[in-house]
């Protein structure tokens, strides 16, 4: 009897549905349910059960394929758009108690498993769209490939939506609603996506958002990247808006300036008239407290 009880765990459709859809095995299913529930069969049913097994061998043997046909027909609502592989996966995920479960419990279980597969389908579609548009598997991968934080490519007005998109693609456990949002957002093809494969646009954005005001001194983006890779513990994706990155950029710029980068500044000063130099100095004193304090300190020497 134990073997027959285990047999029912592979029938992932409620007993009542099986009995209705395959009426020629009605008594056989009744016996299976009794065995599944009690791990035994009433004595007065033994003889007829054995008779069923002997006279309906072919029909019972065909149950392996037929049970799937019944499942597909009865629960088509939950598997619309599914491949054969996905239907088989859903079926295998259903509880081993499905044969003895009531219809309400079974519908709850199949609905949950169907939703999970639909979510996987959306995730697969999102990943495919991202790769087609960018040539990378994820935004993290794009950052690694370009040694650049991807958010520098995004206009400020798009930042919030872009972050939701990036998170949905980056993380396999992203919420279903976030994946759906990302699919809709990608379908709109925001303009900045077209620049993600444009080397010149990437370098221009790197200068504007990472190098910033120090671009006159830090003229080699590759050198800047190597410095950040050496001294910043964060990933490329995290470079955007990072205080550590800003600090290291400033340090590198100061080092370059003190080691010959100030020569162009000296030349410009030499070329200025006295009035131009004074005007520039006054402007610097107004905007930069360090310059003013430096001049005051000189007066006291």
Sine and cosine of phi, psi and omega as CSV:
sin_phi,cos_phi,sin_psi,cos_psi,sin_omega,cos_omega
0.00,0.00,-0.54,0.84,0.00,-1.00
-0.87,0.49,-0.61,0.80,0.01,-1.00
-0.90,0.43,-0.65,0.76,0.03,-1.00
-0.94,0.34,-0.57,0.82,0.07,-1.00
-0.88,0.47,-0.69,0.72,0.04,-1.00
-0.91,0.41,-0.55,0.84,0.02,-1.00
-0.85,0.52,-0.62,0.78,-0.04,-1.00
-0.92,0.38,-0.38,0.93,-0.01,-1.00
-0.94,0.35,-0.25,0.97,0.02,-1.00
-0.99,-0.12,-0.03,1.00,0.09,-1.00
-0.99,-0.16,0.98,-0.17,-0.12,-0.99
-1.00,-0.07,0.64,0.77,0.06,-1.00
-0.69,-0.73,0.69,-0.73,-0.04,-1.00
-0.83,0.56,0.57,-0.82,0.00,-1.00
-0.78,0.62,-0.69,0.72,-0.06,-1.00
-0.89,0.46,-0.58,0.81,0.01,-1.00
-0.95,0.30,-0.70,0.72,0.02,-1.00
-0.85,0.52,-0.70,0.72,-0.04,-1.00
-0.90,0.44,-0.63,0.78,-0.01,-1.00
-0.96,0.29,-0.65,0.76,-0.08,-1.00
-0.98,0.19,-0.45,0.89,-0.01,-1.00
-0.79,-0.61,0.95,0.31,-0.12,-0.99
-0.88,0.48,-0.47,0.89,0.00,-1.00
-0.91,0.41,-0.27,0.96,0.04,-1.00
-0.92,-0.39,0.40,0.91,-0.05,-1.00
-0.83,0.56,-0.77,0.64,-0.02,-1.00
-0.91,0.41,-0.63,0.78,0.03,-1.00
-0.85,0.52,-0.70,0.71,0.01,-1.00
-0.92,0.39,-0.58,0.81,0.05,-1.00
-0.88,0.48,-0.69,0.73,0.01,-1.00
-0.91,0.41,-0.67,0.74,0.02,-1.00
-0.87,0.49,-0.64,0.77,0.01,-1.00
-0.91,0.42,-0.68,0.74,0.04,-1.00
-0.87,0.50,-0.68,0.73,0.00,-1.00
-0.91,0.41,-0.66,0.75,0.00,-1.00
-0.90,0.43,-0.63,0.78,-0.03,-1.00
-0.97,0.24,-0.67,0.74,-0.15,-0.99
-0.93,-0.37,-0.13,0.99,-0.11,-0.99
0.84,0.54,0.50,0.87,0.01,-1.00
-0.34,-0.94,0.19,-0.98,0.00,-1.00
-0.70,-0.71,0.71,-0.70,0.00,-1.00
-0.80,0.60,0.63,-0.77,-0.09,-1.00
-0.84,0.54,-0.61,0.79,-0.06,-1.00
-0.95,0.30,-0.05,1.00,0.01,-1.00
-0.96,-0.28,-0.20,0.98,-0.06,-1.00
-0.82,0.57,-0.78,0.63,-0.11,-0.99
-0.89,0.46,-0.70,0.71,-0.02,-1.00
-0.93,0.36,-0.56,0.83,0.04,-1.00
-0.89,0.45,-0.69,0.72,0.04,-1.00
-0.90,0.44,-0.60,0.80,0.03,-1.00
-0.89,0.45,-0.66,0.75,0.05,-1.00
-0.87,0.50,-0.70,0.71,-0.03,-1.00
-0.89,0.46,-0.59,0.80,-0.04,-1.00
-0.98,0.22,-0.65,0.76,-0.12,-0.99
-1.00,-0.02,-0.29,0.96,-0.05,-1.00
-0.84,-0.54,0.56,0.83,-0.04,-1.00
-0.83,0.55,-0.72,0.70,-0.06,-1.00
-0.91,0.42,-0.67,0.74,-0.03,-1.00
-0.91,0.40,-0.67,0.74,0.00,-1.00
-0.92,0.39,-0.64,0.77,0.02,-1.00
-0.90,0.44,-0.54,0.84,-0.02,-1.00
-0.97,0.23,-0.11,0.99,-0.04,-1.00
-0.86,0.50,-0.48,0.87,-0.04,-1.00
-0.83,0.56,-0.69,0.73,0.03,-1.00
-1.00,0.04,-0.62,0.78,-0.11,-0.99
-0.92,0.38,-0.54,0.84,-0.01,-1.00
-0.89,0.46,-0.54,0.84,0.03,-1.00
-0.95,0.31,-0.59,0.81,0.05,-1.00
-0.90,0.44,-0.67,0.74,0.03,-1.00
-0.89,0.46,-0.69,0.72,-0.01,-1.00
-0.88,0.48,-0.74,0.67,-0.02,-1.00
-0.89,0.46,-0.66,0.75,-0.05,-1.00
-0.94,0.34,-0.71,0.70,-0.08,-1.00
-0.96,0.28,-0.53,0.85,-0.11,-0.99
-0.86,-0.51,0.57,0.82,-0.01,-1.00
-0.86,0.52,-0.50,0.86,0.00,-1.00
-0.83,0.55,-0.57,0.82,-0.09,-1.00
-1.00,0.04,-0.22,0.98,-0.09,-1.00
-0.86,-0.51,0.23,0.97,0.04,-1.00
-0.87,0.49,0.78,-0.63,0.00,-1.00
1.00,0.08,0.01,1.00,0.00,-1.00
-1.00,0.06,0.58,-0.81,0.13,-0.99
-0.98,0.21,0.20,-0.98,0.04,-1.00
-0.86,0.51,-0.63,0.78,0.00,-1.00
-0.90,0.44,-0.64,0.77,-0.01,-1.00
-0.94,0.33,-0.60,0.80,0.06,-1.00
-0.89,0.46,-0.71,0.71,0.01,-1.00
-0.89,0.45,-0.62,0.79,0.02,-1.00
-0.91,0.42,-0.70,0.71,0.03,-1.00
-0.87,0.50,-0.73,0.68,-0.02,-1.00
-0.85,0.53,-0.68,0.73,-0.04,-1.00
-0.94,0.35,-0.41,0.91,-0.03,-1.00
-0.99,0.15,-0.27,0.96,-0.02,-1.00
-0.93,0.38,0.52,-0.86,-0.05,-1.00
-0.86,0.50,0.48,-0.88,0.03,-1.00
-0.93,0.37,-0.22,0.98,0.01,-1.00
-1.00,0.02,0.08,1.00,-0.12,-0.99
-0.82,0.58,-0.60,0.80,-0.04,-1.00
-0.88,0.48,-0.60,0.80,-0.04,-1.00
-0.99,-0.14,-0.11,0.99,0.01,-1.00
-0.93,0.37,0.50,-0.86,0.11,-0.99
-0.96,0.28,0.25,-0.97,-0.10,-1.00
-0.87,0.49,-0.65,0.76,-0.04,-1.00
-0.89,0.46,-0.70,0.72,0.01,-1.00
-0.90,0.43,-0.69,0.72,-0.01,-1.00
-0.89,0.45,-0.69,0.72,-0.01,-1.00
-0.89,0.46,-0.61,0.79,0.05,-1.00
-0.89,0.46,-0.68,0.73,-0.02,-1.00
-0.93,0.38,-0.70,0.71,-0.04,-1.00
-0.94,0.35,-0.55,0.84,0.04,-1.00
-0.90,0.44,-0.68,0.73,0.00,-1.00
-0.90,0.43,-0.69,0.72,-0.01,-1.00
-0.94,0.35,-0.58,0.81,0.04,-1.00
-0.90,0.43,-0.69,0.72,0.02,-1.00
-0.88,0.47,-0.62,0.79,-0.01,-1.00
-0.90,0.44,-0.67,0.75,0.00,-1.00
-0.94,0.33,-0.63,0.77,0.05,-1.00
-0.88,0.48,-0.60,0.80,0.04,-1.00
-0.91,0.42,-0.65,0.76,0.05,-1.00
-0.89,0.45,-0.63,0.78,0.03,-1.00
-0.88,0.48,-0.68,0.73,0.00,-1.00
-0.92,0.40,-0.64,0.77,0.02,-1.00
-0.89,0.45,-0.66,0.75,0.02,-1.00
-0.89,0.45,-0.68,0.73,0.01,-1.00
-0.89,0.45,-0.66,0.75,0.00,-1.00
-0.90,0.44,-0.72,0.70,-0.01,-1.00
-0.88,0.47,-0.65,0.76,0.00,-1.00
-0.91,0.41,-0.67,0.74,0.02,-1.00
-0.90,0.44,-0.69,0.72,-0.01,-1.00
-0.88,0.48,-0.72,0.69,-0.04,-1.00
-0.91,0.42,-0.62,0.79,0.02,-1.00
-0.90,0.44,-0.62,0.78,-0.06,-1.00
-0.99,0.17,-0.52,0.85,-0.15,-0.99
-0.89,-0.46,-0.29,0.96,-0.05,-1.00
0.97,0.26,0.22,0.98,0.03,-1.00
-0.78,-0.63,0.30,-0.95,-0.05,-1.00
-0.99,0.16,-0.54,0.84,-0.01,-1.00
-0.48,-0.88,0.22,-0.98,0.13,-0.99
-0.86,0.51,-0.59,0.81,0.08,-1.00
-0.86,0.52,-0.70,0.71,0.00,-1.00
-0.90,0.45,-0.64,0.77,0.04,-1.00
-0.87,0.50,-0.70,0.72,0.00,-1.00
-0.88,0.47,-0.70,0.72,0.00,-1.00
-0.90,0.43,-0.67,0.74,-0.03,-1.00
-0.90,0.43,-0.63,0.78,-0.07,-1.00
-0.98,-0.20,-0.02,1.00,-0.01,-1.00
0.78,0.62,0.70,0.72,-0.15,-0.99
-0.49,-0.87,0.64,-0.77,0.08,-1.00
-0.96,0.28,0.83,-0.56,-0.13,-0.99
-0.88,0.47,-0.44,0.90,-0.07,-1.00
-0.93,0.38,-0.28,0.96,0.05,-1.00
-0.94,0.35,-0.25,0.97,-0.01,-1.00
-1.00,0.04,-0.11,0.99,-0.14,-0.99
-0.98,-0.21,0.80,-0.61,0.07,-1.00
-0.87,0.48,0.47,-0.88,-0.06,-1.00
-0.84,0.55,-0.60,0.80,-0.03,-1.00
-0.92,0.40,-0.35,0.94,-0.04,-1.00
-0.98,-0.21,-0.06,1.00,-0.13,-0.99
-0.83,0.56,-0.74,0.67,-0.06,-1.00
-0.88,0.48,-0.72,0.69,0.02,-1.00
-0.92,0.39,-0.63,0.78,-0.01,-1.00
-0.90,0.44,-0.65,0.76,0.01,-1.00
-0.87,0.48,-0.67,0.74,0.03,-1.00
-0.89,0.45,-0.64,0.77,0.05,-1.00
-0.89,0.45,-0.77,0.64,-0.05,-1.00
-0.87,0.49,-0.67,0.74,0.00,-1.00
-0.91,0.42,-0.64,0.77,-0.01,-1.00
-0.90,0.43,-0.59,0.81,0.01,-1.00
-0.98,0.18,-0.60,0.80,-0.07,-1.00
-0.94,0.34,-0.60,0.80,-0.17,-0.98
-0.93,-0.37,0.83,-0.56,-0.03,-1.00
-0.92,0.40,-0.38,0.92,-0.03,-1.00
-0.99,-0.14,0.36,0.93,0.02,-1.00
-0.87,0.49,0.57,-0.82,0.02,-1.00
-0.88,0.48,0.51,-0.86,-0.01,-1.00
-0.85,0.53,-0.66,0.75,-0.03,-1.00
-0.91,0.41,-0.53,0.85,0.03,-1.00
-0.95,0.31,-0.59,0.81,0.05,-1.00
-0.91,0.41,-0.68,0.74,0.03,-1.00
-0.88,0.47,-0.69,0.72,0.05,-1.00
-0.86,0.51,-0.71,0.71,-0.04,-1.00
-0.89,0.46,-0.65,0.76,0.04,-1.00
-0.88,0.47,-0.72,0.70,0.01,-1.00
-0.90,0.44,-0.67,0.74,-0.03,-1.00
-0.91,0.41,-0.69,0.72,0.02,-1.00
-0.90,0.43,-0.58,0.81,0.00,-1.00
-0.89,0.47,-0.46,0.89,0.03,-1.00
-0.97,0.25,-0.27,0.96,0.01,-1.00
0.76,0.64,0.93,0.38,0.04,-1.00
-0.82,0.57,0.56,-0.83,-0.18,-0.98
-0.83,0.56,-0.58,0.81,-0.09,-1.00
-0.91,0.42,-0.36,0.93,0.01,-1.00
-0.88,0.48,-0.53,0.85,-0.02,-1.00
-0.92,0.40,-0.33,0.94,-0.04,-1.00
-1.00,-0.10,-0.06,1.00,-0.06,-1.00
-0.93,0.36,-0.29,0.96,0.05,-1.00
-0.94,-0.35,0.23,0.97,-0.03,-1.00
-0.98,-0.22,0.97,-0.26,-0.08,-1.00
-0.85,0.53,-0.69,0.72,-0.02,-1.00
-0.89,0.46,-0.66,0.75,0.00,-1.00
-0.91,0.41,-0.60,0.80,0.02,-1.00
-0.91,0.42,-0.71,0.70,-0.02,-1.00
-0.92,0.40,-0.61,0.79,0.03,-1.00
-0.90,0.43,-0.68,0.73,0.02,-1.00
-0.91,0.41,-0.58,0.81,0.02,-1.00
-0.89,0.45,-0.69,0.72,0.03,-1.00
-0.89,0.45,-0.72,0.69,-0.07,-1.00
-0.92,0.40,-0.66,0.75,-0.15,-0.99
-0.98,-0.21,-0.37,0.93,-0.02,-1.00
-0.95,-0.31,-0.80,0.60,-0.02,-1.00
-0.96,0.28,-0.70,0.72,0.08,-1.00
0.88,0.48,-0.72,-0.69,-0.10,-0.99
-0.90,0.43,-0.23,0.97,-0.04,-1.00
-1.00,-0.04,0.17,0.98,-0.05,-1.00
-0.87,0.49,-0.47,0.88,0.00,-1.00
-0.92,0.40,-0.45,0.89,-0.01,-1.00
-0.98,-0.18,-0.65,0.76,-0.02,-1.00
-1.00,-0.09,1.00,0.03,-0.12,-0.99
-0.99,-0.13,-0.06,1.00,-0.05,-1.00
-0.88,-0.47,0.97,-0.24,-0.03,-1.00
-0.88,0.47,-0.58,0.82,-0.01,-1.00
-0.91,0.42,-0.64,0.77,0.03,-1.00
-0.90,0.43,-0.64,0.77,0.03,-1.00
-0.89,0.45,-0.70,0.72,0.00,-1.00
-0.88,0.48,-0.69,0.73,-0.01,-1.00
-0.88,0.47,-0.64,0.77,0.03,-1.00
-0.90,0.44,-0.71,0.71,-0.01,-1.00
-0.92,0.40,-0.63,0.78,0.03,-1.00
-0.88,0.47,-0.54,0.84,-0.04,-1.00
-0.98,0.19,-0.60,0.80,-0.16,-0.99
-0.93,-0.38,-0.17,0.99,0.00,-1.00
-0.96,-0.28,0.87,-0.50,-0.04,-1.00
-0.97,0.24,-0.18,0.98,-0.06,-1.00
-0.99,0.17,0.35,-0.94,0.04,-1.00
-0.96,0.29,0.27,-0.96,0.03,-1.00
-0.82,0.58,-0.68,0.74,-0.04,-1.00
-0.85,0.53,-0.56,0.83,-0.07,-1.00
-1.00,0.08,-0.06,1.00,0.00,-1.00
-0.90,0.43,-0.49,0.87,-0.05,-1.00
-0.90,0.43,0.85,-0.52,0.03,-1.00
0.96,0.29,0.20,0.98,-0.05,-1.00
-0.98,0.18,0.82,-0.58,0.07,-1.00
-0.87,0.49,-0.55,0.83,0.01,-1.00
-0.90,0.43,-0.68,0.74,0.04,-1.00
-0.89,0.45,-0.71,0.70,0.01,-1.00
-0.86,0.51,-0.66,0.75,0.00,-1.00
-0.91,0.42,-0.67,0.74,-0.02,-1.00
-0.94,0.34,-0.56,0.83,0.07,-1.00
-0.89,0.46,-0.68,0.73,0.00,-1.00
-0.90,0.43,-0.66,0.75,0.02,-1.00
-0.89,0.45,-0.71,0.71,-0.02,-1.00
-0.90,0.43,-0.66,0.75,0.00,-1.00
-0.89,0.45,-0.66,0.75,0.01,-1.00
-0.89,0.46,-0.69,0.72,0.02,-1.00
-0.88,0.48,-0.71,0.71,0.01,-1.00
-0.90,0.43,-0.62,0.78,-0.04,-1.00
-0.91,0.41,-0.70,0.72,-0.04,-1.00
-0.97,0.25,-0.27,0.96,-0.02,-1.00
-0.94,-0.35,0.72,0.70,0.11,-0.99
0.94,-0.34,-0.25,0.97,-0.03,-1.00
-0.95,0.31,-0.24,0.97,-0.02,-1.00
-1.00,0.04,-0.05,1.00,-0.06,-1.00
-0.88,0.47,-0.64,0.77,0.01,-1.00
-0.92,0.39,-0.53,0.85,0.04,-1.00
-0.92,0.39,-0.70,0.71,0.00,-1.00
-0.86,0.51,-0.67,0.74,0.00,-1.00
-0.89,0.46,-0.66,0.75,0.00,-1.00
-0.90,0.43,-0.63,0.78,0.02,-1.00
-0.91,0.41,-0.67,0.75,0.01,-1.00
-0.88,0.48,-0.55,0.84,-0.04,-1.00
-0.99,0.16,-0.16,0.99,-0.03,-1.00
-0.99,0.15,0.47,-0.88,0.16,-0.99
-0.98,0.21,0.22,-0.98,-0.02,-1.00
-0.87,0.50,-0.68,0.73,-0.02,-1.00
-0.91,0.41,-0.64,0.77,0.02,-1.00
-0.90,0.43,-0.66,0.75,0.00,-1.00
-0.90,0.44,-0.69,0.73,0.01,-1.00
-0.89,0.45,-0.68,0.74,-0.01,-1.00
-0.88,0.47,-0.68,0.73,0.03,-1.00
-0.90,0.44,-0.67,0.74,-0.02,-1.00
-0.90,0.44,-0.67,0.74,0.02,-1.00
-0.89,0.46,-0.63,0.77,0.01,-1.00
-0.90,0.44,-0.67,0.74,0.01,-1.00
-0.91,0.41,-0.65,0.76,0.01,-1.00
-0.90,0.44,-0.62,0.78,0.00,-1.00
-0.91,0.42,-0.64,0.77,-0.12,-0.99
-1.00,-0.08,-0.36,0.93,-0.12,-0.99
-0.79,-0.62,0.94,-0.33,-0.04,-1.00
-0.88,0.47,-0.53,0.85,-0.03,-1.00
-0.89,0.45,-0.64,0.77,0.02,-1.00
-0.91,0.41,-0.71,0.70,0.01,-1.00
-0.87,0.49,-0.71,0.70,0.01,-1.00
-0.89,0.45,-0.62,0.79,0.02,-1.00
-0.88,0.48,-0.67,0.74,0.00,-1.00
-0.93,0.36,-0.67,0.74,0.03,-1.00
-0.87,0.50,-0.67,0.74,-0.01,-1.00
-0.90,0.44,-0.62,0.79,0.02,-1.00
-0.90,0.45,-0.60,0.80,-0.03,-1.00
-0.91,0.42,-0.48,0.88,-0.05,-1.00
-1.00,0.06,-0.05,1.00,-0.04,-1.00
-0.98,0.18,0.00,0.00,0.00,0.00
